[in-house]
Amino acid sequence: MARLTEPVLEISQAVAGYGDLDILHGIDLQVAGGVWTTIIGANGAGKSTLLKLIAGNLPCRSGRLRFEGRDVTASSSVDRLRQGIGLVPQGRCNFPMLSVAENLRLGMFTRRLGRAQKQDELAAMAERFPLFKQRWATLAGNLSGGEQQLLEMAMVLLAKPRLMLLDEPSLGLSPKAMAQVFEVIRELTSAGLSVLMVEQNAQQALAQCDRAVVLELGQVRLTGAAREVLDHPQIRQHLLGL
């Protein structure tokens, strides 16, 4: 279990939505640094909307977001990526007709790197994910679901985030592939990366992660240690079906 640290992300009274409809209603949330936090909630609770808000893909209608002490409320998604917030969206988000190597190079688009440094970072990523060595020239669309998820995580990692947002990383994956993805997430947080994840497999995620956030109707209803949330009688009955 990771030790609770100072917040890397602070959200105060944030409101966001689509068109005339507010989905998030005054979100107050702190995300600790170097910790794996999972957001759970019923369909329509606002989980993915919250990640889009943090990533800058959705404007904050009122309230404030601070990342590492800096106000990023008005920052664009590209600016937030440069500042250290990386989002792996829900579903496949690679370029299926490009090779693994080409996809990885695109992950560095926000950084000004020389050719030698790019090659060094690609080599380091191949060491972190050995399967890429065997699939370097393979089209991303020909990878398995689990391999594509790892590729998309690697693409975001090459942008050098300090907070990674993951939206349903196990979607469509086999239990074995999901376990592999969760193992990589644990390795990343053990190395100091902060992870905020939305996950449909709430029971499995809460058994693995450090902290949990329960969203209900666009508001934070509960936060705490993942094990405490997993053991909470109401959560087990109404969200986990246990």
N, C-alpha and C positions, 0 to 999 in steps of 0.2 A: 504494500500500500504506500503510495507516494505521500510525502509530508506536505501538509497544506502550507502554501507560500503566499507571498504578497500577490494581489490580483494583477494579472497581465491585462485584463479587460474589465472595464467598469461601465455598466449601462444604467442610466438613470432616467426613469419615467419616459421611456421611449415609446412612441406611437408610430405605427407604420401600417400600410395596407395597399390595396389596389383600387384604382379609380376612386369612387366615393365611399368605399368600404374600408373601415379600419379593421385589421386583423389582430394587431398587437395593441394592447391597451395599457400603457404605462408600465413597461417592463423595467424592473429593477433586478440587476444580476451582476455578480462578480465572478470572474473565472480566474482561478489561481494559476500561477505560472508553473510549468513543468508537470501539470496534472492532466489526467485523462478524465474528462467530464462528458457524461451522456445526457442528452435531453430526451425525455420520454413524454408521451401524452397521447390522447385519442386522436383519430383522424380529424383534421380541421382545427387542432389546438393552436396552430401557428408555428410549429417546429421549423419547417423549412423556411418559412417567412422570416423567422428570427435569424437564421444563418445568412439569408440574403441581405438582411439589414446590416449585419455585422460586416459582411464582405463588401458592402457599398453598392450592391446590385439593386437595392431598394432604398429610396430616400427616407430619412428620419423626419417625420412630420412635426414632431416636437420631442423634447427630451435631449439627452446628450450621450455620446459614446466616447470613452477615453481608452486609448491603447498605450500601454507602457507610460502612462501619465500624460500623454498628449491627446488633445481634443481632435478626434477624427470625424466628428459628426458631419461635416461638410465635405470630407474628402471623397474623391471618386474611387471606384473599384480598383482602377489601375494604381492610383496613389496608395491605396491601402495595401495592395499587393507589394509594392515597392517598400512600404513601411514595415511589412512583416506579417500581413494577414493573408493567408492563402486558402482558397475554397476549392474542394473537390465536389462538384455538384452531384445531384442524384442522377442515376442512370449513366450510360456510357457517354463520356465526354472527350474521348480521344479523337484522332483523325484516322479513321479506319483504313483509308487508302494510302496512308503513309507508313513507312517502316517504324519499328520500335525506336531506332536511332533518330530518325527524323522527328518523331513525337517528342523525344527527350530534349532535342535541341530547341524545340519550340518552347519548352518549359523555361528557358533562360531568356525569353524575349525582353523582359523588363530590365535586364542587367547588361551593362556595357562591359563585355569581356573580350579579351583577345582570343585568337584561335587556339593558342596553346593552353590557355586557362580553361576554355570550353572543353577541350579534349581531356584535360586532367579531371574536370568535374564529371564528365561522362564516364570516364574510367572508374572513378570513385563510386558512382551510382551503380555501375555494373558489378562492383565488388559487394555493395550492399544488397543488391538483388541479383544473385548469380544466374537466375533463369534468363536474364536479359542477354547474357553472353551467348546463349544458344539461340536466341531469337532476334539478334541484332538487326538482321535484314528482313525479318518476317513482318508482313503487313499487320498493323495493330488489329484490324478487323478479323484476322485469322487466329488471334489468341483466344484462350478460354476466358470465361467471365471473370474468374479469379485473377488471371494474369492481366487482363485489361484493367481491373481495379488497382492492382499494384502499379501498373504503368502510369495510371492517372495520378496516383499518389506520388510517384517518383517525379512526374512532370512538375507538380506543385512544389515538391521538395527542392527542385533545382532553382526555384525562385527565392530560396533561402528564407522561408517563413519562420517566425517564432511562435505563431499561433496558426494551427491548421484546423480548418473547418471541414468536417466530413458529413455529407448528407446521404444517409442510407447506404453505407459502404458494402453491406452484405446483400443488397437487393439482387435477387436472382442467382445467388451463389449457392453452391452445395455446402453442406456442413463442413466438409474438409477445407474448402476454399475460404469459408468464413473464418474458420479457426486460424488459417494462415494469415489472413488480413488482420485479425485481432492480435496475433502474435507480433506482427510488424508494428502495429500501433503501440503496443507495450514497449517494444524496443526503442521506438522514437521518443516516447515520454521518459523512458529511463535515461535517454541521452539529453534530456532537458527541454524537448519540444512540448509546447502546450497543445492539447487536442480537445476540441469541442465537437461532439458528434451527435447527430440525430440518427436513431437506429430503430428499425421496425422490430427486430428481435430483441425486445427489451430485456427479457429475462437473461439471455446469454450475455448481453452487453453489461448489465448491472453486475453480473457475476465476475466480470473481467476488469471493469473500469474502477476509478477512484472515487469520483463524485457523481451525483445525479441531480438533475433539475426536472421537476414535473411541471409541465405547462397545461393549463386548462383554460379554454376559451380566451386565448391570447394574453393570459397573465401567469406569472410565476406563482404556483401554489405551494411548492415545497422544494427545498434544497437540502442536501446533506450527503453524508457518506453513502456510497453506492450500496453497501451491504445493509445499512439501516433502511434505505428506501426499498430495497428488495424485500426486506422482512416486514415492511409496514403493512398491517392487515388490510387497510383500504386499498392500497396500491396493488397488493396481490389479488384482491378480489375484483376490482373494477378495471385495472389496466393489464394485469398479467393473466387473469383468468385462472388463478391457482386456488 
